[in-house]
Amino acid sequence: MKLNDHILLWNHVFIQVMDVRHKKIEEGEELRTYRLPASAFLYAVRGNARVRLDNSIHRVERFHVLHGGKGMCLSILAEEVLEYYIILYKATLALPSRKEIAQLLEKENPFQNQYAFAPHYPLPLYDKVKLLEQEWREASGLGKLHVKALFQQFVYELLQQLYRQGIEPLKPDLVSQAVAYIREHFSRPMTLESIAEELECSTGHLSRLFKNKMHTSSIHYLGQVRADRAAELLMQTDATLQEIAERVGYPDAHSLSRSFKKYKGLSPVRFKKEREHHAQKQDQDMPQTMLKYALQRTSFARYTDIDYQYRYNAEGDLFMHGRVKITAMMIMLCLSLMLGACSAPTNTNGSSQTKANHTATSSNSDGQAAVQAQTRTVKTLKGDVEVPANPKRVASDQYMGHLLKLGIIPVGVRSFMLNEAWIDQSGYPKEKLAGIKDLGEFPMDLEELTVLQPDLIIGSIEKNIDSYQKVGTTVFLPYWEGESTAGPLDKFRRISEIFGKQKEAEQWITEYEKKAAEARTKIQGIVKEGETVSIVQVANKSIYVLAAKGGNYGSPTIYQTLKLPPTKKALNMKEGFENISLEVLPEYMGDHIFVYGSEDEGANQILHSELWKGLPAVKKGQVYMYGSFSDKGDEFVMEDPYSLELQLDTIVNLLLAHKK
C-alpha cells in the first residue's frame, strides 16, 4: 500500500483506543490462539518469542513491532521472559466521507493489515507507548484525551519508520479468516453480517471474496460445518438430537433435522442407521427412503425422530400406495415389451419397417388423441413441457398465493409460504389449508415431495429443477431473474398459463386495476407535480435503493400501480436494486422517501445519522415507514394477488395519514 494512501485513511477515520496493556510472559509459557477483538499493535521491549499471527510466524525480539487486524489469531511462545505492550484500537470511517475514501478503505484497509519489523529508532516509540499505558491506567477524563494524542503520535512515528525501512504490509486473507472464525464459532448464532463485522469488512466485499475462493456462500459453508459436526456426534456418541442441536448451533432438534437433511440428504436418524448398516444408495433417481418402502417388508420400526413422526401415523397407507404404484408400473412395462415383441415385423427391410410404423401409428391414433386431450404443452425457459391439463396434486416452492387465487390448493409448498401475511384474509377455510404439506426450504425436501406423488411441480430456482424432475413433471418459472423480478401481474399471468386459467387471471387483474385507479384518485396531490419518490430498504446496517422496474418489497405497487414518479437514479438502475453507502445517499433520494424495514436492528444507525436527518424529504416529514416483521408475516415480501391487495391498502393509508 502506498504511504500517501495509508496516511490518507488514518486522517479520515475516527480512532477509539480500546485497551492498553503491559504484559509479561515467563520463559516457556504460551499464549494460545487469542483472537484479537480489535486491531492491535504489539510492541516487545524485552526478551524474545515465537509469535504466530494467523498463518504467519515471526521471531520477536526487543523493540520489535507487530500489527494485526481484528479477528486474527495471536499465539505467543516465550523463549525468554517476554515483556511487551499491546494496544487495541478501533478505526471507524468518519461520516460523511467521500465515496473514493470508502472504496479505498474497502480495498486496502491498513487497519486489518499485518506487518512485523524492528524499527531503526525504537526509543521514541518506547517513550510514547510507555506514557500511553500510564495515562490509560489513570483513566482520568483529561488523561483519556491525552491517550488519543499519544496514540496518534505513536502511529505517526511508527508509519514514518515503517516506510523508510521499506516494509510492505501484508493484506489479510479474509476468506481464511472467515473460514477459521466459522469453524471456531459454529455453535454460536452467526450471520454474514456478524462475520463481516468481526473481520472489519463490508458484507458485500466478504461475500464476493468467499464465493470466488470457496465457490459457495459463507452461510452455506456454516451449515455444512454444522452438519459435519452433527454427523460426527451422531456416530461417536449417544447424545440426543436436542443435545447435538444445542452443541452445533441450533435451538432445537427440529431445526437441526431440517438443516441436516439439506446438507446430508436424509434425516439424522436415517443417516445414523444407514452408516451403521453400511448401506449404499442403489438408485439415484429415487430417494433412499422411498426405495426401501418399495422393496422392504411392511414391518417398520416406529421412529421417534421428530422428522419421522408423521410416518408412524400413516406409514401403512404410504407403503401400500407406493408398492401398488411401482407394481403397476412393472406390469405396464412388461405388457409394453410383450406387445412390442408381438407386433414387430420379421422383415428388416427399410421400406417394410416404415410401412409397419405407419400402420402402428394409424391404429393407435385414437388412443393418442385421448392422451393429448388430457395434457397441454407449456413453454418454459428450459424448453417445452407437457403437463396435465387439469393437475390435481400441485407442489410449488413459490406462488402459493397465485395458486389459491386461481382456485388451486397445492398439496405441498415451501415452509415460508405457510406463514404469509395474507393467509387469514384469503377467505379460504383453515381446514382446507391445513392439509398443505410443509416441504422445508430451498430446495424442497425430495423425500417428502416423493411421498406426496404430485402430478405437477413448480420450481422457481433453476439449480433445483433437475432434482424435482426425478420426482415428477416440473415447470421452471423463475421468481427472480438475476437481481430483478418480473412485474407481479406478469407473474400471475405466467402462472395462469400453466393451468389454462388465463380468463380467471384477467378477471382479477381487471378488478385490481379498477381498485388502483380509485386509489390514485384518493392520493392525488400528495406527491406534487415535479416531485419524485424513492424507495429504500435498510437491513443489517446496509442501504438498498429499489429500482423503478424489477424491484421488490412494494416497489411495483408504488411505482407501477400508483404511478408515483421515480428518481432518475431509480429509472437507470440495471438491476432491481442498488446497494449504496450512506455517503452517497443524498444522490439517490427524491422528495418523498418510502423506507422498508425501519424496524430492523441495523436501521437505527442509519436513520439516526446526521446525514439522514439532513435529507430534504426527512426535514419536510415526507418519509413513510412500512413493512412489519411479525409472526403473521409481511405482505411486502411476496407479490401474489392477495399480497398486492394488502400492499395497495397499506401504501394508500400511509399517504392519506400524512395528508391529514
C-alpha positions in Angstrom: 0.0 0.0 0.0 1.3 3.5 -0.8 2.3 5.7 2.1 0.1 8.5 1.0 -2.9 6.2 0.9 -2.1 4.9 4.3 -1.8 8.4 5.7 -5.0 9.5 3.9 -7.0 6.7 5.6 -5.6 7.4 9.0 -6.7 11.1 8.5 -10.2 10.1 7.6 -11.0 7.7 10.4 -12.2 8.2 14.0 -9.9 6.3 16.3 -11.0 4.8 19.6 -8.4 3.3 21.8 -10.0 0.1 23.3 -7.3 -1.1 25.7 -3.6 -0.7 26.5 -1.9 -3.4 28.4 1.6 -4.1 29.8 2.2 -7.8 29.9 4.9 -10.3 30.8 5.2 -14.0 29.8 7.7 -16.2 31.6 10.1 -18.4 29.7 8.4 -21.4 28.3 4.9 -20.0 28.9 2.5 -19.8 26.0 -0.4 -17.6 25.0 -2.6 -19.8 22.7 -4.9 -18.6 19.9 -6.0 -15.3 21.3 -8.4 -13.8 18.8 -7.8 -10.1 18.5 -11.1 -8.3 19.5 -9.9 -5.2 17.6 -6.9 -4.0 15.5 -3.7 -4.2 17.6 -0.1 -3.1 17.9 2.2 -5.4 19.9 5.5 -3.8 21.0 8.1 -6.0 22.6 10.5 -4.3 25.0 12.5 -7.3 26.4 13.2 -11.0 25.7 12.3 -13.0 22.6 9.5 -15.3 21.5 7.9 -17.1 18.6 4.7 -15.2 17.6 2.1 -16.6 15.3 -0.3 -14.2 13.7 -2.9 -16.2 11.7 -0.7 -18.2 9.3 2.5 -16.1 9.6 5.2 -16.9 12.2 7.5 -14.2 13.5 10.6 -14.3 15.7 10.1 -11.3 18.0 12.9 -9.7 20.0 13.2 -6.5 22.0 11.8 -3.4 20.3 10.0 -5.4 17.6 6.6 -4.1 16.5 3.7 -6.3 15.2 0.4 -5.2 13.8 -2.7 -7.3 13.2 -6.3 -6.7 12.4 -9.5 -7.6 14.3 -10.3 -11.3 14.2 -6.7 -12.5 13.6 -5.4 -15.3 15.9 -2.4 -14.4 18.0 -0.2 -17.1 19.7 3.0 -16.5 21.6 5.6 -18.9 22.9 8.2 -17.2 25.1 11.7 -18.5 24.6 12.9 -16.0 27.2 10.9 -13.8 29.5 8.9 -11.6 27.2 7.8 -8.2 28.2 5.5 -6.3 25.8 2.8 -3.7 25.4 -0.4 -4.4 23.4 -2.6 -1.6 22.2 -6.1 -2.4 21.0 -7.8 0.2 18.9 -10.8 0.6 16.6 -10.8 2.7 13.4 -14.2 3.8 12.0 -14.7 5.8 8.9 -15.8 9.3 9.8 -19.1 10.4 8.3 -19.7 11.9 5.9 -16.7 10.8 3.8 -16.1 10.9 0.1 -17.1 7.8 -1.9 -13.5 7.2 -3.1 -12.3 7.2 0.6 -14.8 4.5 1.4 -13.8 2.5 -1.7 -10.1 2.8 -0.8 -10.8 1.6 2.8 -12.6 -1.5 1.5 -9.9 -2.2 -1.0 -6.8 -1.6 1.2 -7.9 -1.3 4.9 -4.5 -0.8 6.6 -6.2 -1.4 10.0 -6.5 -5.0 9.0 -3.1 -5.4 7.5 -0.4 -7.5 9.1 3.3 -6.4 9.4 6.2 -7.0 11.7 9.6 -5.2 11.9 12.4 -3.9 14.1 12.4 -0.1 13.9 15.8 1.6 13.4 14.9 4.2 16.1 13.0 2.2 18.8 13.3 4.6 21.8 11.0 7.3 20.5 8.3 4.6 20.1 9.1 3.2 23.6 8.7 6.6 25.3 5.3 7.1 23.7 3.9 3.6 24.4 5.1 3.7 28.0 3.4 7.0 28.6 0.4 5.9 26.7 -0.1 2.9 29.0 0.4 5.0 32.1 -2.2 7.5 31.0 -4.6 4.7 30.2 -4.2 3.2 33.7 -5.0 6.5 35.3 -8.1 6.8 33.2 -9.0 10.4 34.1 -11.1 12.5 31.7 -8.1 14.6 30.6 -5.9 11.5 30.6 -8.2 9.8 28.1 -7.8 12.8 25.8 -4.1 12.6 26.2 -4.3 8.9 25.3 -5.7 9.7 21.9 -3.0 12.3 21.3 -0.2 9.9 22.4 -1.6 7.1 20.2 -1.6 9.4 17.2 2.0 10.4 17.9 2.9 6.7 18.2 1.2 5.9 14.9 2.9 8.9 13.2 6.4 7.8 14.4 5.7 4.1 13.5 4.5 4.8 10.0 7.4 7.1 9.3 9.9 4.4 10.2 7.8 1.6 8.5 8.0 3.2 5.1 11.6 4.5 5.5 12.6 0.9 6.0 10.6 -0.3 3.0 8.4 -2.7 5.0 5.5 -3.9 2.9 2.4 -4.7 4.9 0.6 -8.0 4.1 -3.1 -7.9 3.3 -5.1 -10.3 5.4 -6.6 -13.4 3.8 -10.2 -12.5 4.7 -11.5 -15.8 3.4 -9.1 -17.9 5.5 -10.0 -15.7 8.5 -13.7 -16.2 7.8 -13.3 -20.0 7.5 -11.3 -20.1 10.7 -13.9 -18.0 12.5 -16.8 -20.1 11.3 -15.1 -23.4 12.3 -14.2 -22.0 15.7 -17.6 -20.4 16.5 -20.1 -22.5 14.5 -22.1 -23.3 17.7 -23.0 -19.6 18.1 -25.7 -17.7 16.3 -24.0 -16.3 13.2 -24.9 -14.3 10.1 -22.9 -12.9 7.1 -23.2 -9.5 8.8 -21.8 -10.7 12.1 -18.8 -12.4 10.4 -18.1 -9.3 8.4 -18.3 -7.1 11.5 -15.9 -9.5 13.3 -13.4 -9.2 10.4 -13.9 -5.4 10.0 -15.0 -5.5 6.4 -18.2 -5.0 4.4 -20.7 -7.8 3.8 -20.5 -7.3 0.1 -16.7 -7.5 -0.1 -16.6 -10.6 2.1 -19.4 -12.3 0.2 -17.6 -11.8 -3.1 -14.3 -13.0 -1.9 -15.8 -16.0 -0.2 -17.8 -17.1 -3.2 -14.8 -16.6 -5.6 -12.5 -18.7 -3.4 -14.8 -21.3 -1.8 -17.4 -21.5 -4.6 -20.2 -21.2 -2.0 -21.6 -18.6 0.4 -20.3 -18.2 4.0 -23.7 -19.2 5.4 -23.9 -22.3 3.3 -20.4 -23.2 4.5 -21.5 -22.6 8.1 -24.4 -25.0 7.5 -22.0 -27.6 6.1 -19.7 -27.3 9.1 -22.6 -27.7 11.5 -23.9 -30.7 9.6 -20.5 -32.4 9.5 -20.0 -31.8 13.3 -23.5 -33.2 13.9 -22.7 -36.3 11.9 -19.6 -36.9 14.0 -21.6 -36.6 17.2 -24.3 -38.9 15.9 -21.8 -41.6 15.1 -19.4 -41.2 18.0 -21.8 -40.5 20.9 -25.3 -41.5 22.2 -26.3 -37.8 22.6 -29.9 -37.0 21.9 -30.8 -34.8 18.9 -31.7 -31.9 21.2 -28.2 -32.2 22.8 -26.5 -32.3 19.5 -28.6 -29.4 18.2 -27.6 -27.2 21.0 -23.9 -28.2 20.6 -23.7 -27.3 16.9 -25.7 -24.1 16.9 -29.4 -24.9 16.5 -32.1 -24.1 19.0 -33.9 -27.4 18.8 -33.9 -30.9 17.2 -36.4 -29.9 14.7 -34.2 -27.1 13.2 -31.2 -29.5 13.2 -33.1 -32.2 11.4 -34.3 -29.8 8.7 -30.8 -28.4 8.1 -29.2 -31.8 8.3 -31.4 -33.1 5.5 -30.4 -30.2 3.3 -26.7 -31.0 3.6 -26.7 -34.8 4.0 -29.8 -35.7 2.0 -31.5 -37.6 4.8 -32.6 -37.1 8.4 -30.1 -37.6 11.3 -31.9 -40.8 12.4 -31.8 -42.3 8.9 -28.2 -41.1 8.5 -27.1 -43.0 11.6 -29.0 -46.2 10.6 -27.5 -46.1 7.1 -24.0 -45.6 8.4 -24.4 -48.3 10.9 -25.5 -50.8 8.3 -23.1 -49.6 5.6 -26.0 -49.2 3.2 -25.2 -47.9 -0.3 -27.6 -46.0 -2.4 -28.7 -48.2 -5.4 -31.0 -45.8 -7.3 -30.0 -42.2 -8.0 -33.4 -41.4 -9.4 -35.4 -42.3 -6.2 -34.8 -41.1 -2.7 -33.4 -43.8 -0.4 -36.4 -44.0 1.9 -38.9 -44.4 -0.9 -36.7 -47.1 -2.4 -37.0 -49.0 0.8 -40.7 -48.5 1.1 -41.0 -50.3 -2.3 -38.6 -53.2 -1.6 -38.8 -53.9 2.1 -41.3 -55.7 4.2 -44.1 -53.8 6.0 -42.8 -54.4 9.5 -41.2 -50.9 10.0 -39.9 -49.8 13.4 -41.6 -46.8 14.9 -39.4 -43.8 14.5 -39.0 -41.4 17.4 -37.1 -38.8 15.5 -39.1 -35.6 15.1 -38.8 -35.7 11.3 -40.4 -39.2 11.1 -43.4 -38.8 13.5 -45.8 -38.5 10.6 -44.6 -41.8 9.1 -45.8 -43.7 12.2 -49.3 -42.4 11.8 -49.7 -43.1 8.1 -47.0 -45.5 7.3 -49.2 -48.4 6.2 -51.1 -46.3 3.7 -47.9 -44.8 2.3 -46.3 -48.2 1.9 -49.2 -49.8 0.2 -49.8 -46.9 -2.1 -46.2 -46.8 -3.2 -46.0 -50.6 -3.6 -49.1 -50.8 -5.7 -47.9 -47.9 -7.9 -44.5 -49.5 -8.5 -46.0 -52.9 -9.1 -48.4 -51.4 -11.7 -45.6 -49.7 -13.4 -43.7 -53.0 -13.7 -46.8 -54.8 -15.1 -47.2 -52.0 -17.7 -43.6 -52.2 -18.7 -43.8 -56.0 -19.2 -47.0 -55.6 -21.3 -45.4 -53.0 -23.4 -42.4 -55.2 -24.1 -44.7 -58.2 -25.0 -46.8 -56.1 -27.3 -43.8 -54.7 -28.9 -42.3 -58.1 -29.5 -45.6 -59.5 -31.0 -46.1 -56.5 -33.3 -42.5 -56.2 -34.6 -42.1 -57.3 -38.2 -39.6 -60.1 -39.0 -38.6 -58.4 -42.2 -35.8 -55.9 -41.5 -36.1 -54.2 -44.9 -36.3 -50.4 -44.5 -39.5 -49.9 -46.6 -41.3 -52.7 -44.7 -40.3 -51.1 -41.4 -41.6 -47.8 -42.4 -44.9 -49.4 -43.5 -45.2 -51.2 -40.2 -44.5 -48.0 -38.3 -47.2 -46.2 -40.3 -49.7 -49.0 -39.6 -49.0 -48.9 -35.9 -49.3 -45.1 -35.8 -52.7 -45.2 -37.6 -54.1 -47.9 -35.3 -53.0 -46.0 -32.2 -54.2 -42.6 -33.3 -57.4 -42.7 -31.4 -55.6 -43.5 -28.2 -53.0 -40.8 -28.7 -55.8 -38.2 -29.3 -57.3 -39.2 -25.9 -53.9 -38.8 -24.2 -53.3 -35.4 -25.8 -56.7 -34.2 -24.7 -55.6 -34.8 -21.1 -52.3 -32.8 -21.4 -51.1 -29.4 -22.6 -47.7 -28.1 -23.6 -46.2 -25.2 -21.6 -43.3 -23.2 -22.9 -40.6 -22.6 -20.2 -37.0 -21.3 -20.1 -35.8 -24.9 -20.1 -37.9 -25.9 -23.1 -41.5 -27.1 -23.8 -43.0 -29.2 -21.0 -46.1 -31.5 -21.4 -48.2 -31.0 -18.3 -51.5 -32.5 -17.1 -54.5 -30.5 -18.5 -56.1 -30.5 -15.1 -53.5 -31.3 -12.4 -54.9 -32.4 -9.1 -51.8 -32.6 -6.9 -49.6 -29.5 -7.3 -46.4 -28.8 -5.3 -44.6 -25.5 -5.5 -41.6 -23.7 -3.9 -43.2 -20.3 -4.6 -46.5 -18.9 -5.9 -48.9 -20.3 -3.2 -51.0 -17.1 -3.3 -51.2 -17.2 -7.0 -52.4 -20.7 -7.0 -55.1 -20.1 -4.4 -56.4 -17.1 -6.3 -56.8 -19.4 -9.3 -58.7 -21.9 -7.1 -55.9 -24.4 -6.8 -55.0 -25.7 -3.4 -51.4 -27.1 -3.5 -50.6 -30.4 -1.8 -47.2 -29.1 -0.6 -45.2 -25.9 -0.6 -42.0 -24.3 0.9 -42.2 -23.6 4.6 -42.2 -19.8 4.2 -45.4 -19.9 2.1 -47.4 -21.3 5.0 -46.8 -18.2 7.2 -47.6 -15.3 4.9 -49.5 -12.2 6.0 -52.4 -12.6 3.6 -53.5 -16.2 4.6 -56.0 -15.1 7.2 -57.6 -12.7 4.8 -57.7 -15.0 1.8 -61.2 -16.3 2.6 -60.0 -20.0 2.5 -61.3 -22.1 5.4 -58.4 -23.1 7.7 -59.3 -26.8 7.5 -58.7 -26.7 3.7 -55.3 -25.1 4.1 -54.3 -27.3 7.0 -53.7 -30.2 4.6 -50.9 -28.4 2.7 -47.6 -30.2 3.4 -44.6 -28.2 4.7 -41.8 -29.2 2.3 -39.0 -27.3 4.0 -36.7 -24.6 2.5 -35.0 -24.5 -0.9 -34.7 -27.0 -2.4 -38.0 -28.6 -1.3 -37.5 -31.9 0.6 -37.3 -34.6 -2.1 -38.3 -37.4 0.2 -41.4 -35.6 1.4 -42.1 -34.5 -2.2 -42.0 -38.1 -3.4 -44.4 -39.2 -0.7 -46.9 -36.6 -1.9 -46.8 -38.0 -5.5 -47.5 -34.7 -7.2 -48.7 -34.7 -10.8 -47.1 -31.2 -11.3 -44.2 -29.4 -9.6 -43.4 -25.7 -10.0 -39.9 -24.7 -9.2 -38.5 -21.2 -9.1 -34.8 -21.8 -8.8 -33.0 -23.4 -11.8 -30.4 -25.4 -10.0 -33.2 -27.4 -8.2 -35.2 -28.3 -11.3 -33.2 -31.5 -12.2 -33.9 -32.9 -8.7 -37.6 -32.1 -8.9 -37.9 -33.7 -12.4 -36.8 -37.0 -10.9 -39.9 -36.9 -8.7 -42.5 -35.7 -11.3 -43.4 -33.3 -14.1 -41.8 -30.0 -13.4 -42.2 -26.5 -14.7 -39.4 -24.0 -14.2 -40.8 -20.5 -13.5 -38.2 -18.2 -12.0 -39.3 -15.7 -9.4 -36.1 -13.7 -9.7 -34.2 -13.0 -12.9 -30.7 -12.0 -11.9 -31.2 -9.3 -9.3 -34.5 -8.3 -10.7 -38.0 -9.7 -10.6 -40.7 -9.7 -13.2 -43.8 -7.5 -12.7 -46.3 -9.0 -10.3 -49.1 -9.0 -12.9 -46.9 -10.7 -15.4 -46.1 -13.4 -12.8 -49.8 -14.0 -12.2 -50.4 -14.3 -16.0 -47.5 -16.8 -16.3 -48.9 -19.0 -13.5 -52.4 -18.9 -15.1 -51.0 -20.1 -18.5 -49.6 -23.2 -16.9 -53.1 -24.2 -15.8 -55.1 -22.8 -18.7 -56.8 -20.3 -16.3 -55.9 -17.0 -18.2 -59.6 -16.0 -18.0 -59.7 -16.1 -14.2 -56.4 -14.2 -14.0 -57.5 -11.4 -16.3 -60.7 -11.1 -14.4 -58.8 -10.4 -11.1 -56.4 -8.1 -12.9 -59.3 -6.0 -14.2 -60.7 -5.7 -10.7 -57.3 -4.9 -9.2 -56.6 -2.2 -11.8 -60.0 -0.6 -11.1 -59.2 -0.5 -7.4 -55.8 1.0 -8.3 -57.4 3.8 -10.3 -59.6 4.7 -7.4 -56.6 4.7 -5.1 -54.7 7.1 -7.4 -57.6 9.5 -7.1 -57.6 9.4 -3.4 -53.9 10.3 -3.0 -53.8 12.8 -5.8 -51.9 16.0 -4.8 -49.8 14.4 -2.0 -46.9 14.0 -4.4 -46.9 17.3 -6.2 -46.1 18.0 -9.8 -42.4 17.7 -10.4 -41.6 15.8 -7.2 -40.1 12.4 -7.1 -40.3 9.3 -4.9 -37.6 7.0 -3.7 -37.8 3.6 -2.0 -35.0 2.4 0.3 -34.6 -0.8 2.3 -32.5 -0.6 5.4 -31.2 -4.0 6.6 -28.3 -5.2 8.6 -26.7 -1.7 8.5 -26.9 -1.7 4.7 -28.9 0.5 2.4 -30.6 -0.8 -0.7 -32.3 1.6 -3.1 -35.1 -0.1 -5.2 -35.3 0.3 -8.9 -38.3 1.7 -10.8 -38.6 -1.6 -12.6 -37.6 -5.1 -11.4 -37.6 -4.3 -7.7 -39.5 -5.9 -4.9 -40.7 -5.1 -1.4 -43.6 -3.0 -2.6 -41.8 -1.1 -5.4 -44.2 -2.3 -8.1 -47.2 -1.1 -6.1 -45.6 2.3 -5.5 -44.2 2.9 -9.0 -46.3 0.9 -11.4 -49.7 0.6 -9.7 -49.9 4.0 -8.0 -47.7 5.6 -10.8 -45.7 7.7 -8.3 -42.7 9.2 -10.2 -39.3 7.6 -9.5 -35.9 9.5 -9.5 -33.6 9.3 -12.5 -31.3 7.0 -10.4 -34.1 4.6 -9.9 -35.1 4.7 -13.6 -31.5 4.0 -14.7 -30.8 1.0 -12.5 -29.9 -2.1 -14.5 -30.9 -4.4 -11.7 -33.8 -4.4 -9.3 -31.8 -2.6 -6.6 -28.5 -1.0 -5.8 -26.6 -1.4 -2.5 -25.2 2.0 -1.7 -23.1 3.6 1.1 -24.6 6.2 3.4 -22.3 8.9 2.0 -23.9 8.8 -1.5 -27.5 8.5 -0.1 -28.4 12.2 -1.0 -27.7 11.5 -4.7 -30.4 8.8 -4.7 -33.2 10.3 -2.6 -36.3 12.0 -4.0 -38.7 14.5 -2.5 -40.6 11.6 -0.8 -39.0 8.6 0.7 -40.6 5.2 1.4 -38.5 3.2 3.9 -38.9 -0.6 4.1 -37.5 -2.4 7.1 -37.2 0.5 9.6 -37.7 -2.0 12.5 -34.6 -3.9 11.6 -31.9 -3.8 14.3 -29.3 -2.3 11.9 -31.7 0.5 10.8 -31.2 2.8 13.8 -27.6 3.6 12.9 -28.7 4.8 9.5 -32.0 6.5 10.4 -30.4 8.4 13.3 -27.3 9.6 11.4 -26.8 13.3 10.7 -26.7 12.7 7.0 -30.1 11.0 7.0 -31.6 13.8 9.2 -30.3 16.4 6.7 -32.2 15.0 3.7 -34.8 17.4 2.4 -37.5 14.8 2.5 -36.7 14.0 6.1 -36.8 17.7 7.1 -40.2 18.1 5.5 -41.6 15.0 7.1 -42.2 13.3 3.7 -40.9 9.9 4.9 -43.2 6.8 5.0 -42.1 3.8 7.1 -43.7 0.5 6.1 -43.1 -3.3 6.3 -43.8 -5.1 9.6 -41.9 -8.1 10.9 -44.4 -10.2 12.8 -45.4 -13.8 13.3 -48.1 -13.2 10.7 -45.5 -12.3 8.0 -45.1 -9.3 5.9 -47.4 -8.5 2.9 -44.5 -6.8 1.1 -42.3 -9.9 0.8 -44.3 -11.7 -1.9 -46.2 -10.4 -4.9 -49.2 -12.7 -5.2 -52.7 -11.2 -5.7 -53.5 -11.3 -2.0 -50.3 -9.5 -1.1 -50.8 -6.9 -3.8 -54.2 -6.0 -2.5 -52.8 -5.6 1.1 -49.8 -3.6 -0.2 -52.1 -1.2 -2.1 -54.2 -0.6 1.0 -51.2 -0.1 3.2 -49.4 2.4 0.9 -52.6 4.4 0.3 -53.4 4.6 4.0 -49.8 5.8 4.7 -50.1 8.6 2.2 -53.5 9.6 3.4 -52.3 9.7 7.0 -49.6 12.2 6.1 -52.1 14.3 4.1 -54.2 14.8 7.2 
